[in-house]
Amino acid sequence: MKKQILSLAIVLAMFSCSQNDNLETAVPQNGLLSKKEINSIINKSLQSTGDFNWTSQEVNTIWSAVNHGENILTIGYGTSKNNFSRSAEANTIKEDLIQLVRSLEKNSAKGATELYVDENINVIDIKVTNKETIKTLLKDSRVRYIEPSGYNFLEKNNQARSSSSGGSGCGYGTATLSTNDYRTVSPGARVPWSFDAHNIPQAWNYSTGAGVTVAIVDSGLSPEQKWMNQYFNDGASSGRSVQKYGTFVDSWWAWSNNYDGVNDKCGHGTKMAAVATAPRNNDNLPVGVAYNANLVSYRAVENVVIDDYHEKRGIVEALTALANRSDVKVISMSLGFPFSIGNVSDAIKYAHSKGKMVLAAGGTSTSFTTWYGVIFPASMSETVAVTGVKEGQYDECDVCHSGSKIDFTVQMQRTNGTDNKVPVLSYYNGQANYVGGSSVATATTAGIAALVWSKHPTWTRAQVLQKMKESADFYPNKHSDYGYGNIDALKAVQ
């Protein structure tokens, strides 16, 4: 594997001063900035404004990052700033820009030799080596943005690695569930304590998610958990389907098309899919929120931090494919990054334009970095941002982010002295585990959205979202840190 297994804890770990000291310092060549210098610029922007934008940086900064990132430059183009979707006019612009870059790179042995063109949104990836190319593109009115998408901002260190014992990131662990953390319902399924906190079991008297397709864009689905595969229809769960796709390329080479399949090699995607849609059966295992909803699982990333070129592209391909499916209503993304990623942002806007509800995790981090606000893509207005709070109180979980961009919250950390999180199916067949953070909060909310949409199949996304808001604690007001608060699923489906 080309990256360490990470959780969203890494999202902020790199902001400490000690992190910068660990970065390699390259010897300047022709004004080339080192990674340490580039990251310092990024960190300064994040700490002062809460965001970072590549296109607004100096030419030399972008060029240096391109050099440190396999010379890959992503170009977002179009007829206007908001023209992200393909059209005949946009196709002409695309061809013109490709020829422009190739002419500017004609004397380079490495430049403009590779190319990736997205078929749905106005984005191209091309190899660039000349500083003049970047300068020219920044001045071109047809260019919406440029980004060094091969540049890896986050350095992988021991502090940032995820525990395999569970939590919000990667992990294959299992756990014996405390009897205080669930109750059993017919025909023998375990209802997580957090479901009762949101009146989800009561909502099942009105809706179980039938007829709605929930998509989980994450690390894939475990082939070893039969209840999320061949036994997806079991017990009270019937007449639904599970589909698995893979858009992630596991390769050091940026231009590789060696897709890595559909199977989860992290554990995170399996748990998120299970929280939203696990079957209700008689095997004494945790049930999902929408236990009669269809599931589409995409292995689009290696882990939950969107830092690698192939992860960005994998998410784009997953989102655009889902956007073009009429059956998909809800898309859940328990993934994140400290600042905006152009092509991922375009793909989310594309899915949003097709009427999809895209839910995103507000951010899960280490306790000393939760000062940072809502991460990307939950920071986008086109997503529904969710974070986790403690049981019975509005206090973010020990590792959860909060802020003005949050729309909803889910109780996912106990206050009964155990700090236990949400019981869920694990990676391994017939086993359970606990999962926490804004990740499980997001997948839970995706399941609630499916319940509402199933009850009202002709409704639009706006109508479903409005009903969810009306069913939440703070409506019609919005809390500065917790949005509309906890949703009462029963009210949402009545």
N, C-alpha and C positions, 0 to 999 in steps of 0.2 A: 504494500500500500504506500502511496506516495505522501500521505499525510498521517499525522498522529490522530488517533481517535479523540474527538473533542466534545465538550458540551458547550452550551451557550455561555458557560463561565469564561470562556476565552475571549468573549466579545469585548470585555473591558480589561482583561488582565494586562494587556500591553500598554495601558496608560500610565503605569507606574514609572518613576524615574529609573528604577533599576532595570526595567525592561530595555530602555533605550541603550543602556550601557552594554547590554548583551548583544546588540546588533552588530553585524560585521560592518566595518568601515572600509569602503572601497577607496583606492587611490584615484583622485580626480584625474580624468582624462578629457581634454577639450571641454572643460566645464561640467563634466558629468558629476552629478551629485551622488553621494553614497546613499544606501538604503537608510542609514541612520539619519542623514540630513532630510531625506524625503519624509520619513516617518515623523520627524520632529515638526515639519510643516503641517502634516495631517493632524497630529496630536494637538498642536496649537489651535488649529481651526475648530476641532471638536470640543476642546475645553472652553473656547471663547464664544462659539456660536451654536454648538450642538450638532453641527453638520460639516461636511466637507464636499466640495465640488471640484472635480478635476478640470473642467473646462475654464473655470475662472482663474486657474493658476498660470504662472509664467511659463512660457514656452520651454525653457530649460528644465523646469521641474517635471513637466509632462514627458519630455523627451528622455530625461534620465530614468523615469519610472518605466517607460517603454523599453529602454535598454536593459533594465533589471528584470523585465517581464517577458522574455523571449521575443521581444520586438513586436508583440501583438498590440494593435491599435483597434479599438472598437469605435466605429463611426455611426452615430445616430443621425439620420438625415431626414429630409422632408420639405414640404412646401411651407411649413410654418413650425413654430415651436411645439405645437401640440399635434402635429401630423405624424402619428406613430404607426398608422395602419397602411398597408400597401395599396397602391393605386397606380393607374397608368402613368400619371405624371411623376409619381414617386419612383417608378421603375426607370424612367428616363434620367432622373437625378442620380439614381444608383449607378447606372452605367457610366454617366458622365464623371462621377466621383471616382469610380474605379480606374477609369482611364487617366484622370488627373493624377491620382496617386502613383500609378505606374509610370507616368511621364516624369514625375518628380523623383522617382526612385530608380530611373533607368540606368544610372551609373553605379548603382549599388549591387553588390553580388548577392545580398541577402534580401533586399527590400522587395515588397509586393509580389513575392513568389508564391505565397499561400493565401487562400481566401475562403471565408465562410459567409454565405449569404442566407439570412433568414427569409423564409417564404411567406411569413405572415406579418411581420413588423419591419419597420424601416431601419434595419441594423445590418451592418457588414463588419466582419473582422478581417483585417489585412495586415500583413507584415510590413513594418515601417522601420527604417534606420536613420533617415535624414531629418535633422532638426528643421530644415526648411519646409518639409512636408507638413509638419505639425503647425508651423507658423501660417502656412497658406490655408490649411483647413480651418483654423480658428477664425480667419477673416472671411470665410465663405458663408454667405447667408443661407445656403442650402444645408449646412451642417448644424444640427441641433445640439450636438455634444460630441466630444471625443474622450475616450478613457483608455488608459493602459491596462486592459482587462487581464493581462497575464501577470500583473504585478501583485505579489502576495504581501499584503500589509501586515498580517498577523504572523508573528514568529511563534513557532511551536516550542514551548518549554515545559518543564516538568510541572510547574505550578498550574499550568492551564489544562493539563490532561484530565479527562473525565474518569471518575471512579466506575469500576465495573459492577459495583454493588447496587446500582440503580440511580435514580435521580432524573434530571431533565435531559441528560445527554446520552451518549452511547453506553451500552451495558447489556450483558447477557444474564445477569443475576436472577435468582429466584428467591422467594421469601415465603415463610409460613405466616399467613395473615392472622393478625390478632382478631379474635372474635368480636372485639369492640369496634372493629373497623368495617364491619359489614353486617347485613342481615340476609337471611335466606328467603327467597320467594319461589313460588311454583314455576317450573317443575323441579327446581333444585338449583337455582342460580343465586349467586351472591351479589347483592346490591351494595356498592361502595357507600360509605357514610356520606360522602360528598354529594351523591345523587339525592339522598334524602334532604340534604341541606338546601337543595334547589327544587324540591318537589318534583323530581323527574319521575319516580315511580307512580305518583298520582297522575302525572301527565299521560302515562301509558294507557289510562282508561279512555283517552281520546285519540291518541296517535302513537304509533311505534316506528314511524319513519318509512312505512311501506310506500313504494313508488318513487322515492327520492334517491338520487345517486350522490353520494358523498365521495369526493376525491381527496386523498391524502398525498400531498407532494412532500416527500421526505426521503428516508434512506431505504425504502422498499419494504417488503413483507417477508417474514421468516418462512422458509419452506418446512420448518420443523414444528410449527404451531398449527396443528390440524384444524383447530376450531376457526382459524382465519383462512383456511384453504378448503380442503375437501369436505369438512364438516361445518362449513359456514351456514348452511341450512340444517338446523338441528333443533329439536325441541319446539319452542314457541317461535322460532325464527324459520321462515319458509318463503318460497317463491321469490327469492332474490338472487343476486349474482355478485361474484367477486372477480375482478379483472386486474391483472398485473402487467405493468409496463416498465421499461427501463430506458432512461435517456442519459444516464451518467456514463462517462468515459473514464476508465481508470488507467491513465497513462501519463508518463512524464512528458510525452510529446504532445504539444498543444493541438496539433492538426490531426491527431489520431481520431478515427471513427470507430474504435474498438469498444463498442458499448458493453457494459459490464453486467448486463442482465437485470433481472427483476428482484433477485433475492436480497434481503436485508443483511448487511454485514456490519451493522452498527447496533441494532436492537431498538433504536429510537422509533423508526417508522412503524414497526410492528406494534409497539405500545400505543402509539397515537391512533392507529387504525382500530385497535381493540377498544380503546376508550370510547371512540365514536360509534363503533358498529359490532362489537363482539356479540355472538349469539346468546340467546337466553335458553339454556338447556338444563339438564338434570345432573351435571357433573361437578357441582359445587365449585364453580369457577366464576370470576367476575364477569358481569354482563356489560354490554355497551349501552350508551345513551339511546341510540336509534337502532335497536336490535333487529329491525326488519328493513332497514335501508340497504340499498346496493352500495358496493364499495369499489372504487377504482384506486389502486395503489400505484404510485410512480416512484421508482428509485431514480431520483434526479440528483442526489448528492451523496457524498461519502459520509458526511456527518452534518450536524445542524448549523455549522458556521459557513456562510456562503463566501469563501475566500478564494477558492481555486477557479481557474478559468473554466474547467470542465463542469464545475458545479453551477456557475452562472449560466452557461450555455444549456446545461441539463434542465435547470429550472425553466428557462425560456421555452425550450422545446416541450416540456410538460405542460406549462400553462397555456401555450398557444393551441396545443392539441386538445386540451380540456375545454378551452374556450369555444372550439369549433364543434363540440358535441352538444346536441340539443338536450340530451338526457341529464347532463351534469348540472346540478344546481348550486352545490356548496363545495368550495375548495378550501382545505385547511392546510396552513403552512406554519408549522412550529419551527421555523428557521429564522436566522437573522444575521445582521452585520451592522457595524457601528454607523455607516453612512450609506447614502444612496448608491445604487448600482444601475447605470443607465438602461442596459438591455433588459434587466429584470423588471425595472420600473415600467418600461414599455410593454412588457408581456402582461403585467398585472393590469395596466390600463386597457390592454386589448381584451383580457378576460372580463374586466368590468364593463366594457362597452358591449359585451355579448350577454349581459344580464346576470353574470355569476356573482355569488357572494363569496368574496375572498377574505378569509379570516387569517390573522397573523399574530404571532406571539410578541408581546410587548417587550420581552427581554428577560433572560435569567442569567444571573451573574454571581460572582463571589460577594460575600457580605460587605467587603470594603470597597466595592465598586458600584453598588446599587444607586449611588448618587446620579449616575448617568441616566438620561431620560429614555423614552421609548425608542427602540432601535428600528432600523429598516428591515422589512417593508411595512411593519406595523405603523410606522410614522407617516405613511401615505394616506391621503384622504380617500383613496379608492379601496382601502382595506378596512376590515373591522378589527380593531386592536383589542387584545384580551390579555389580562394579567391575573396572577393568583393572589389571593388574600387568605388570611388565617380564619379558622373556623369561628363563626359567630361575631366577628369584629372586622372593621375596616382598617386593617393593618397589613401592608403587603407582606407576602411570605418572605422568609429570611433571605432568599436569593432572587426575589422578583423586582422588576422595574415598574415604576408607575409614572404618571405624568398626564399632561393635558390631552395627549393624543389617544389615551385609553378610552375605549367605548364600553367595555363590560369587564366584570371580574367574576372569578369562580373561587369558591372556598376549596382549598386543596391542601392546607396544612393544619393538622389538629392542634387544639389548645388544651387537650386533656392530659398533658404532661408527657406525651409520647413524641410529639412533633411528626407523627406518621403522615404520609402523603396518601395518594389515591390508589386503592387496590386495582390491579389491571392484569390481564393476561400477559405472561412473559414471552420471551423469545422461544422457549422450549415447550413442547406439547404437554398439555395438561398441568402446566405450572403457572403460578401467579407471582406478582411482584408489586412493589410500590413505585409510583412515578410522581414527580412533583414539578414545580416551576410553572412559568407561563406557558410552557409547552402543553401540559395536560389541561390547563385552563382553556387553551385555544381549541383543542380537540373536543373537549366537553361542550363548548359553546357551538362548535360545528354540528354536533349531534343534536343539540336543542334546536338549532336552525332547521335541521332536517325534520324534526318533529312538527314544527310549525308549518313548514312547506308541505308536508304530507297531509296535514289537516286542511290546508288550503292550496291545493295543487295548481289552481289557476292564478294565484297571486304572483305579483312581480317581486323582485328582490327588495324594492323600496317598501312594499307593503309588509313583507315578512320582517324586515329590519325594524320597521316602525312598531310592529306588534311586540317584538322583542324588547324594544326600548320602553314601551308602555308597561311591560311586565316587570321592569327592573326597579330597584329600590328608590333611586333618586329622581326618576322621571316625574315631571317634565324638565327638571333641572339636570345639570351635568356637573358632577364633582370635579374639582380641579386635578385630582390624581387618579380617580377611579371611574370616571365616565358616568354611565347610568347605573353602575353598580351590579349587584348580583341579580340575575334573572330568576324569576319564579316561573319554572317551566309549566306548571299547571295553569297559571294565568295566561301564559303565552299561547296555549292551545285551546283554551276555553272560548 
